[in-house]
Amino acid sequence: MQKNTLVGELCAEFVGTMIIILFGTAVVAQVVTTSGTKAPAGGHDAITWAWGIGVTLGIYAAARLSGAHLNPAVTLALAAFKGFEWRKVAPYMLAQLVGGFVGALIVRFTYTDLISSVDPKHTIATQGIFSTLPGNGAYEVSVTNAFFDQVVGTAILVFVVFALTTATNNPPLANIGPVVIGLLVVGIGMAWGVNAGYAINPARDFGPRLATLVTGYGGALRDQNGYLYFWVPIIGPLVGGLVGGGLFKVLIESHLPKDDTEELGDPTVGEPEHDEATDRLA
């Protein structure tokens, strides 16, 4: 079977990440712009479920071609611990970032009227629709605490993703894997959402943050206290991904029985050239 081209893989990463942002930022826009009205449209639970659904659908869209990393922290961890080709790391990350940027632009313009009605000056009040803030912009959480939160949240994400996609660890079948990963994101949002908005994905935060920066949010790179904050949901997840991946290798994978079976073509992550594995996702 002919192997996937890098162009196809990058298209898949772009589309998959864009789908995540289309669902995730749109649900936050819906909640924020209707809060306090006669017809509020959802709340915290709606946000966590929509982000999880977006992740699931993004994975299904991209997994066949690219393995559906959809997250620079996952791509970096795969290269460090799972044999993903280092030459593809930067292109994958760029495709993910652009996917996040484009997805956020679509939501930004689709929700223009509602955003302008509640925040005509495009301030911190609605910036959180697209990018994260310490304490979600409402609670007293330090930048240091927010950074640590992002390390921990992403470490959990990558550790469990590796557990769910390592063939010798009895993972779920490939066609169910995306659903389980989506539930993992829902769980992280419900348990780890308040300190820093559970970005756990540099492309999920920085792409939309750039989209708001070029569409009227002059303070998009800063938090509600005026501190330069954009780096926290970039560096924190990258560090956390390496921590989570490393812990999985040491605590779990090193103790698993050796098996000749190739790893599942990761419903969320993996090497796209594993034709037999990706066939199982069809």
C-alpha positions in Angstrom: 0.0 0.0 0.0 1.3 3.5 -0.9 2.4 5.4 2.2 0.8 8.7 3.1 2.6 11.8 1.9 3.7 14.5 4.4 1.3 16.9 2.7 -1.6 14.6 3.4 -0.5 14.2 7.0 -0.2 18.0 7.5 -3.6 18.5 6.0 -5.0 16.0 8.4 -3.4 17.7 11.4 -4.7 21.1 10.2 -8.2 19.8 9.8 -8.3 17.8 13.0 -7.1 20.7 15.1 -9.5 23.1 13.4 -12.4 20.8 14.3 -11.4 20.8 17.9 -11.3 24.6 18.0 -14.6 24.9 16.0 -16.4 23.0 18.7 -14.4 24.2 21.8 -14.3 27.9 21.2 -17.8 28.1 19.8 -19.3 26.5 22.9 -17.4 29.0 25.1 -18.7 31.8 22.9 -22.2 30.6 23.3 -22.0 30.3 27.1 -20.2 33.6 27.6 -22.3 35.7 25.3 -25.6 34.4 26.7 -24.8 34.3 30.4 -27.1 36.4 32.4 -29.7 36.7 29.7 -33.2 35.3 29.6 -32.0 32.3 27.6 -28.6 31.3 28.8 -27.0 28.7 26.5 -25.2 26.2 28.7 -22.5 26.4 31.4 -19.4 24.6 32.6 -20.6 21.1 31.8 -21.6 22.1 28.2 -18.1 23.5 27.7 -16.3 20.4 28.9 -18.5 18.0 26.9 -18.2 20.1 23.7 -14.4 20.2 23.9 -14.3 16.4 24.4 -16.7 15.9 21.5 -14.5 18.2 19.4 -11.4 16.1 20.2 -13.2 12.9 19.4 -14.4 14.2 16.0 -11.0 15.8 15.2 -9.3 12.4 15.8 -11.8 10.6 13.6 -11.1 13.1 10.8 -7.3 13.0 11.0 -6.3 9.6 12.3 -6.1 7.7 9.0 -3.6 10.1 7.5 -1.5 11.4 10.3 -2.3 9.5 13.5 -4.2 12.6 14.8 -1.7 14.1 17.2 -3.6 17.5 17.0 -1.4 18.8 19.8 2.3 19.9 19.7 2.8 18.4 23.2 1.7 15.0 21.9 3.9 15.3 18.8 6.9 16.2 20.9 6.3 13.3 23.4 5.8 10.9 20.5 9.2 12.0 19.0 10.9 11.7 22.3 9.5 8.3 23.4 7.7 6.6 20.6 9.9 6.9 17.5 8.0 9.6 15.7 10.3 11.1 13.1 12.0 14.3 14.4 12.0 15.8 10.9 8.2 15.9 11.0 7.9 17.5 14.4 8.1 21.2 13.3 5.8 20.7 10.3 3.2 18.9 12.4 3.3 21.7 15.0 2.9 24.4 12.4 -0.1 22.6 10.8 -1.7 22.3 14.3 -1.1 25.9 15.0 -2.6 27.1 11.7 -5.6 24.8 12.3 -6.2 26.4 15.6 -5.9 29.9 14.1 -8.3 29.2 11.3 -10.8 27.5 13.5 -10.8 30.4 15.9 -11.2 33.0 13.1 -14.3 31.1 11.9 -15.8 31.2 15.3 -14.7 34.8 15.9 -16.5 36.1 12.8 -19.5 33.8 13.2 -20.1 35.1 16.7 -19.2 38.7 15.9 -22.7 40.1 16.7 -23.1 38.4 20.0 -19.5 39.2 21.2 -19.9 42.9 20.2 -23.3 43.0 22.1 -21.7 42.0 25.4 -18.2 43.4 24.9 -18.0 46.0 22.1 -14.5 47.0 23.1 -13.2 43.4 22.9 -11.7 43.2 26.4 -10.6 40.5 28.8 -14.4 39.9 29.4 -14.6 37.9 26.2 -11.0 37.1 25.4 -11.4 33.9 27.4 -13.7 32.6 24.7 -10.6 31.9 22.6 -7.6 31.7 24.9 -7.0 30.7 28.4 -6.4 32.8 31.5 -5.2 32.1 35.0 -8.2 31.3 37.1 -10.3 31.6 34.0 -10.0 35.3 34.4 -12.3 35.1 37.5 -10.2 33.6 40.3 -7.0 34.6 42.0 -4.5 32.1 40.5 -0.8 33.1 40.1 1.1 32.6 36.8 3.3 30.2 38.6 0.4 28.1 39.7 -1.2 28.2 36.2 2.1 27.0 34.7 2.3 24.1 37.1 -1.3 23.3 36.4 -0.5 23.1 32.6 2.4 20.7 33.3 0.3 18.4 35.4 -2.8 18.5 33.1 -0.8 17.7 30.0 1.2 15.0 31.8 -2.0 13.3 32.6 -3.2 13.7 29.1 -0.1 12.2 27.4 0.4 9.5 30.1 -3.2 8.2 29.5 -3.0 8.6 25.7 0.1 6.5 25.7 -1.7 3.9 27.9 -4.6 3.9 25.5 -2.6 3.5 22.3 0.2 1.1 23.3 -0.7 -2.3 21.8 0.8 -4.4 24.5 -1.2 -2.6 27.2 -4.6 -4.0 26.0 -5.9 -0.6 24.7 -9.5 -0.1 23.4 -10.1 -1.1 19.8 -8.9 1.5 17.3 -12.3 2.6 16.3 -13.4 3.2 19.9 -10.1 4.9 20.9 -11.1 8.4 19.8 -14.2 8.3 22.0 -12.1 7.3 25.0 -9.6 10.1 24.4 -12.5 12.5 24.1 -13.8 11.3 27.5 -10.3 11.8 28.9 -10.4 15.5 27.8 -13.9 15.8 29.4 -12.5 14.4 32.6 -9.5 16.7 32.6 -11.8 19.7 32.0 -14.0 18.8 34.8 -11.2 18.1 37.3 -8.4 20.5 36.1 -10.3 23.4 34.4 -10.3 26.1 37.0 -6.6 27.0 37.5 -5.8 27.8 33.9 -8.6 26.7 31.6 -7.1 23.3 30.7 -5.4 24.3 27.5 -3.1 21.3 27.7 -2.3 22.0 24.0 -0.2 24.9 22.7 -2.0 24.9 19.3 -5.4 25.0 21.0 -4.4 28.2 22.9 -1.8 30.1 20.8 -3.7 29.7 17.5 -6.9 31.2 18.8 -4.9 33.8 20.8 -3.3 35.0 17.5 -6.7 35.1 15.9 -8.0 37.4 18.6 -4.9 39.5 18.5 -5.4 40.3 14.8 -9.2 40.9 15.2 -9.3 43.6 17.8 -8.1 42.1 21.1 -5.1 44.2 21.8 -4.4 42.5 25.1 -4.6 39.0 23.8 -1.0 38.1 24.9 -1.6 39.2 28.5 -3.8 38.0 31.3 -6.4 39.9 33.3 -3.7 41.4 35.5 -1.6 42.7 32.6 1.1 40.1 32.8 2.5 38.6 29.6 0.8 35.2 29.7 0.8 33.6 26.3 3.9 31.5 27.0 2.3 29.6 29.9 -0.1 27.4 27.8 2.8 26.8 25.3 5.7 25.9 27.5 3.7 24.3 30.3 2.1 21.7 28.0 5.3 20.9 26.2 7.0 20.2 29.5 4.0 18.3 30.8 3.9 16.1 27.6 7.5 15.1 28.1 6.9 14.4 31.8 3.8 12.3 31.1 5.4 10.4 28.3 8.6 9.7 30.3 6.6 8.5 33.3 4.6 6.1 31.1 7.8 4.6 29.6 9.3 4.1 33.1 6.3 3.1 35.1 4.2 1.1 32.6 5.8 0.3 29.2 9.1 -0.9 30.6 7.2 -3.6 32.5 4.9 -4.7 29.7 5.6 -8.0 28.0 7.4 -7.7 24.7 5.2 -8.3 21.6 5.8 -8.2 17.9 2.5 -6.4 17.4 2.8 -2.9 16.1 1.3 -0.1 18.1 -2.2 0.9 17.1 -2.1 3.7 14.5 -3.2 5.7 17.4 -6.6 6.9 17.3 -5.1 10.1 18.6 -1.4 9.6 18.1 1.0 7.4 16.3 3.1 6.9 13.2 0.9 7.3 10.1 3.0 5.0 8.0 1.8 1.9 10.0 -0.5 0.9 7.2 -1.8 -2.2 8.9 -2.6 -0.2 12.0 -4.3 2.6 10.2 -6.4 0.2 8.3 -8.0 -0.8 11.5 -9.3 2.7 12.0 -11.3 2.6 8.8 
